[in-house]
Amino acid sequence: MNINTIISDALESSMPYEQYRALVESHVHNDSNTGAEVTEALAEYTKLNHQRMRRHNKKMELTQESLKFLTGFDKQIKLLCITESWCGDAAQTMPMINKVAVAGGMDFRIVLRDENLELMDQFLTNGNRSIAKLIFVDSTTNSPLATWGPRPTVATRLVAAEKEAKGSLSPEFKQELQNWYNKDKGKSTEADLVKIMQAL
């Protein structure tokens, strides 16, 4: 199956951001999580992520410069995000992705990774099924134009440096990364996405 067909099939089964938020909330109430593996730990991450997204939805704001560019953006593009409820990077970035999509007049759609492995395997990061993965899709042909993820460029550098220094990511570093996200307030994600859109 070619990539455009895989993307088309994924888009058909995708959900808008508000539906995804409702899905995550339903898992919170049921002490569960999305994905093939359901565990107490992943259910706890889902609860944390629900709170993060709720907070970021209210507090994150686009810069005036980004708003000016996005409101004038006229290319026919959809944003397709691959994620799961337990993914911390996704919870920290999806609220800003949604704000960029709304301001740019783009349809923002979401699919779950473990239900869309054929799609996921087209967009691996260093051979891994890392999420969140955002695909910029041509609305007419459903061909991929660009990708972003699993985290902002600045955070990617922090993670790479930690792995190089210590070989893996400790729980302490993962907490430091979440603290970085909280201070960043979505600005790095916003800058990355606008830069990609300017190049399209």
C-alpha positions in Angstrom: 0.0 0.0 0.0 1.4 3.4 -0.9 1.9 6.2 1.6 -1.0 8.3 0.3 -3.4 5.4 0.7 -2.1 4.7 4.2 -2.6 8.3 5.2 -6.1 8.4 3.6 -7.1 5.3 5.6 -5.8 6.9 8.8 -7.6 10.1 8.1 -10.9 8.3 7.7 -10.6 6.8 11.2 -9.1 9.9 12.8 -10.7 12.1 15.3 -10.7 15.9 15.9 -8.8 17.3 18.9 -11.9 17.8 21.1 -12.9 14.2 20.6 -9.4 13.0 21.5 -9.6 15.1 24.7 -12.9 13.5 25.6 -11.4 10.1 24.9 -8.5 10.8 27.3 -10.9 12.0 29.9 -13.0 8.8 29.6 -9.8 6.8 30.3 -9.1 8.9 33.3 -12.5 8.1 34.8 -12.0 4.4 34.1 -8.4 4.3 35.4 -7.1 3.1 32.1 -5.2 4.3 29.0 -5.2 4.0 25.2 -2.9 1.6 23.5 -2.2 -2.1 23.2 -0.8 -2.3 26.8 -2.9 -1.1 29.7 -1.1 -0.8 33.0 -1.4 1.1 36.3 1.6 3.3 35.4 0.3 4.2 31.9 -3.1 5.0 33.4 -1.4 7.3 35.9 0.5 9.0 33.0 -2.9 9.4 31.3 -4.3 11.2 34.3 -1.3 13.5 34.5 -1.5 14.2 30.7 -5.2 15.1 31.0 -4.4 17.7 33.6 -1.5 19.0 31.5 -3.6 19.4 28.4 -6.4 21.1 30.3 -4.0 23.6 31.8 -2.2 24.2 28.5 -5.4 24.7 26.5 -6.3 27.6 28.8 -2.9 29.2 29.2 -0.9 28.7 26.0 -1.0 31.6 23.6 0.4 32.3 20.1 2.7 35.2 19.6 1.3 38.1 17.5 3.9 37.4 14.9 2.8 33.8 14.6 -0.9 34.8 14.5 -0.2 37.3 11.7 1.5 34.6 9.6 -1.1 31.9 10.4 -4.1 34.0 9.6 -2.6 34.7 6.2 -1.7 31.0 5.6 -3.6 29.9 2.5 -2.2 26.4 1.7 -4.6 23.5 1.9 -3.0 21.4 4.6 -4.2 18.9 7.2 -2.3 18.1 10.4 -2.4 14.4 11.3 -1.0 13.5 14.7 -0.1 10.0 15.9 -0.2 9.6 19.7 -1.4 7.8 22.8 -3.0 9.0 26.0 0.1 8.1 28.1 2.6 10.1 26.1 4.1 13.0 28.1 5.6 14.7 25.1 2.3 14.7 23.3 0.4 16.2 26.2 2.9 19.0 26.4 2.7 19.8 22.7 -0.8 19.0 21.4 -2.5 22.0 22.9 -0.1 24.3 21.0 -0.4 22.2 17.8 -4.2 22.7 18.1 -3.8 26.5 18.5 -1.6 26.6 15.4 -4.1 24.6 13.4 -7.0 26.7 14.4 -5.2 30.0 13.6 -4.0 28.6 10.3 -7.4 27.2 9.3 -6.1 23.7 9.2 -7.9 20.5 10.0 -6.2 18.9 13.0 -6.8 15.1 13.2 -5.5 12.5 15.6 -5.0 8.8 15.5 -3.8 6.3 18.1 -0.4 4.7 17.4 -1.2 1.1 18.3 -4.3 1.1 16.1 -2.3 2.6 13.2 1.1 0.8 13.1 1.2 0.7 9.3 1.1 4.5 9.4 3.5 4.8 12.3 6.0 2.6 10.6 6.2 5.1 7.8 7.3 7.8 10.2 9.8 6.3 12.6 12.3 8.3 14.5 15.8 6.7 14.6 14.0 3.4 13.9 11.6 3.8 16.8 7.8 4.3 17.0 8.3 7.6 18.9 5.3 9.8 19.6 3.9 12.3 19.2 4.5 12.4 15.5 2.8 15.1 13.4 2.4 14.8 9.7 1.7 17.8 7.4 -0.6 16.4 4.8 -1.6 17.9 1.4 -5.4 18.1 1.6 -5.9 17.4 -2.0 -3.6 14.4 -2.5 -3.1 13.2 1.1 0.6 13.1 0.4 3.0 13.9 3.3 4.7 17.3 3.0 6.7 17.4 6.2 6.8 15.8 9.7 7.5 17.0 13.2 8.1 15.3 16.5 8.3 13.5 18.8 9.2 16.7 20.6 10.4 20.2 19.9 13.9 20.8 18.5 15.2 22.3 21.7 13.9 19.3 23.8 15.3 16.9 21.2 18.7 18.3 21.8 18.3 18.0 25.6 17.3 14.4 25.3 20.1 13.6 22.8 22.7 15.1 25.1 21.4 13.2 28.1 21.4 9.9 26.2 25.0 10.6 25.0 26.2 11.4 28.5 24.4 8.6 30.4 23.2 6.1 27.9 19.5 6.4 29.0 16.9 8.8 30.4 16.6 8.6 34.2 13.3 9.4 36.0 15.0 12.5 37.3 15.8 13.7 33.8 12.3 12.9 32.6 11.0 15.2 35.4 13.5 17.9 34.4 12.1 17.6 30.8 8.5 18.1 32.0 9.7 21.1 34.0 11.4 22.5 30.8 8.1 22.0 29.0 6.2 23.9 31.7 8.6 26.9 31.5 8.6 26.8 27.7 4.8 27.2 27.5 4.6 25.8 24.0 6.9 28.4 22.5 9.4 26.0 21.0 6.6 23.9 19.5 5.0 27.0 18.1 8.3 28.2 16.6 9.0 24.7 15.0 5.6 24.4 13.4 5.6 28.0 12.0 9.1 27.4 10.6 7.9 24.2 8.8 4.8 26.0 7.4 6.9 28.9 6.2 9.0 26.4 4.2 6.0 24.6 2.6 
